[in-house]
Amino acid sequence: MANSLPDVVAAALRVLDSYGLEFCSMRRVAAELEVQPSALYHHVPNKQSLLALMADEIVRDVDGEDPRALCHALRDAMLAIRDGAEVVATASAFRLGVSEVQKRLADLVGDDAARTLLLYVFGHAQSTQTHRQASAVGAIDEDPDLDPSFDRGLTLILAGLGR
């Protein structure tokens, strides 16, 4: 049975969650689907396109009534999958994906504030993921302040915006 584009994206996300972004190659995604790597190119032209689709899938269900809720939902979605923050931040930086979340934030706070909030959420989520991964292997102690510090920083930014 032939794989569909959603199958390819789902397989890529499984590989990402198992091995991390560094080892999320087209060859590994193909192996996950038990096909030759060339079969993936029937669905995506290159790895960057697959990365964008992965980012879009990671943030697909992100929603919130206000900027705080939206930022928390985005962070939670990225933290739910290994290196999810890096995938989403990279796709955003390359203008490959996550535009719907940015549009929703911009509708709530304006374009510049939305970009500032996204950069904060991406950065904090990436730092949190790195810390949690290092802590999980015993390289460092777990930091119980990661989640509260995110909320404090978000409060500072939103206060500066008058929200």
Protein Blocks (a to p, Z undefined) as FASTA:
>chain_A
ZZdfklmmmmmmmmmmmnojmlmcfklmmmmnopafklmmmmbgbfklmmmmmmmmmmmm
gccfbfklmmmmmmmmmmmpghklmmmmmmmmnopghklmmmmmmmmnojklmmmmmmmm
mmmmmmmmmmmmmmmnopaccdfklmmmmmmmmmmmmmmnoZZ
